[in-house]
Amino acid sequence: MLLRLVVILALLTVIGAWPLAGWLTGSLWLFVLWWALTTLYGIMVILLAFYDMLAVVREERDKL
C-alpha cells in the first residue's frame, strides 16, 4: 500500500512540474494550492510510513 502511495506522490510531483507547469504558473493561487495539497499528501504518506514502522517494532517486541 505504501508503495502505491509513494508512486502517486511521485506522479503528482511530476505532473505538477511538467505537464501542468504552464497552467499552474498562470495563477499564483493555483500554484500554491497544487503544491500545498501535494505537500500535505506527502506528509500524510510519511506519517503513515512512520506508523507502519512503529507497528512492526511493536509486533517484534510482542514476540519476545
C-alpha atoms as one frame of an Amber mdcrd trajectory, in Angstrom:
protein
   0.000   0.000   0.000   2.779   2.414   0.879   4.454   1.770  -2.447   1.279
   2.800  -4.272   1.011   5.972  -2.193   4.637   6.879  -2.923   4.110   6.248
  -6.644   1.045   8.509  -6.600   3.074  11.180  -4.799   5.822  10.920  -7.414
   3.226  11.207 -10.192   1.670  14.285  -8.588   5.103  15.875  -8.352   5.967
  15.076 -11.974   2.559  16.200 -13.259   2.834  19.477 -11.351   6.389  20.110
 -12.511   5.996  19.280 -16.192   2.581  18.947 -17.935   0.694  21.351 -15.672
   3.572  23.804 -15.202   2.161  26.327 -17.694  -1.305  26.133 -16.187  -0.017
  26.393 -12.612   2.248  29.345 -13.327  -0.713  31.217 -14.799  -2.185  31.786
 -11.362  -0.395  32.159  -8.051  -3.354  30.644  -6.184  -3.438  27.536  -8.364
   0.309  27.111  -7.935   0.136  27.449  -4.154  -2.933  25.215  -3.893  -1.433
  22.434  -6.041   1.878  22.342  -4.188   0.256  22.764  -0.762  -2.018  19.781
  -1.404   0.883  17.764  -2.799   2.946  18.623   0.288   0.111  17.660   2.630
  -0.281  14.368   0.783   3.468  13.788   1.135   3.320  14.469   4.863   0.434
  12.011   5.185   2.463   9.340   3.369   5.441   9.963   5.676   3.236   9.733
   8.765   1.669   6.511   7.517   5.127   5.043   6.896   6.191   6.079  10.403
   3.064   4.486  11.881   3.763   1.297   9.938   7.336   1.272  11.212   6.142
   1.608  14.816   3.601  -1.184  14.302   6.366  -3.505  13.086   8.539  -2.640
  16.069   5.643  -3.300  18.463   4.889  -6.609  16.750   8.502  -7.706  17.093
   8.587  -6.717  20.765   5.438  -8.729  21.427   7.137 -11.831  20.002   9.756
 -11.772  22.746
